[in-house]
Amino acid sequence: MMSVKLREKQLKSGQISFYLDIYHAKRRWYEFLEIHINKNRPCSDDKEKKRLAQEIRAKREHELIIDDNGLQNKKKKLGCFVTFFEQYCKERNYNGLYYGVLSRLKKFTGKQPVPFSKLSAQWMKDFERYMLGHISNNTTLRYLHVINGAFNDAIRKKIMTSNPWHDVPHKQRMKKQDIFRSSFSISELQHLANTPCKINKQIRQAYFFSCFTGLRWSDVNPLRWDEIIVKEIEGKETYMLYFEQEKTEGIEYLPLSDNAVDIIKERKQEALSEEKSVYVFSDIKEIEGTRIVYQRIKRGLKRWAKAAKIEQKKLHFHSGRHSFATNVLESSDSGDLYTVSKLLGHKNIMATQIYAHVRDKRKIAAVKALPKIDFNFVVKPAAKKQTKDKPLKPKKAA
């Protein structure tokens, strides 16, 4: 049974709001149309608004009938996948990953529309080959997974019947490559701190904050003052972070290290003479839906790396996150993989296994530090018993 009914809701303002009461596939939900009329004082537009609401009701009913009968909406199928994907990204707040995929997709397709009917396993391989010419293997794989998610969304919306990604044979699919994850030791971070460089001070502060909290750029960038909480634990003032991770959308409650607290205190002091802002690092807050500020920051980090005479590709915000994990494991007796997993906000400890080798080094160092003893395992040969010389017997005469 299926039904789509147009209903009215009385608002406090005296207006009437139209909404749809939908029942389909044993599920009931409501869709508010944001169409309002004045029932007590009707105006000339109200009849047109009601007619529009009735048209929307008929359209929703038509879409559900198509769903029930397994039919494809041909108009949707001929629609452009790039346009669909752009909307798909907007629904996910356009974070850095989705923005990167959309940018590559637009460059790959140019100005040509890509109908859903043209998507195939070969199209996927062509897009993969294009991306490998510009970005790394693992980034390409992540981008393909995002495209795969968009295909699944299109299938749920009855625009596609099958996923082109699934048509690519398993043997031909990309595999994740093991990569070296750059990180800095405490002494190397001190060297960076001692290196003068003419870049925005908040770039340095934000990078070091990442190094001593493990936060991604996508979490450092929108960090607000109200997400920093000061509590008294065991008689000591303790700074905590309470925020939602951009990538996983998980709520995190994390303690701050002394170095991170020093940065927060410094920023709070500086903020007194700055234009009021809810953001901790207001100078480098990214404009929503863009990567303009981040591109400027990348250039600043390159200059800093050059001044410090270190490899430029090592100095990026994710190396700050890796540095945090590595240094916690190397410097803290209580820093095990489980603890680091929680500090990084990993939902699964398997994601933290990439740092297992750090603990292995500590285990080896601990074992090697044991003092040696002389086991005297070499068995000395037993001394022969000394026997008295026996007198020689006289030889018989021939």
Secondary structure, 3 states (H helix, E strand, C coil): CCEEEEEEEECCCCCEEEEEEEEECCEEEEEEEEEEECCCCCCCCHHHHHHHHHHHHHHHHHHHHHHHCCCCCHHHHCCEHHHHHHHHHHCCCCCHHHHHHHHHHHHHHCCCCCEHHHCCHHHHHHHHHHHHCCCCHHHHHHHHHHHHHHHHHHHHCCCCCCCHHHHCCHHHCCCCCCCCCCCCCHHHHHHHHHCCCCCCHHHHHHHHHHHCCCCCHHHHCCCEHHHEEEEEECCEEEEEEEEECCCCCCEEEEECCHHHHHHHHHHHHHHCCCCCCCECCHHHCCCCCCCHHHHHHHHHHHHHHHHHCCCHHHCCHHHHHHHHHHHHHHHCCCCCHHHHHHHHCCCCHHHHHHHHHHHHHHHHHHHHCCCCCCCCCCCCCCCCCCCCCCCCCCCCCC
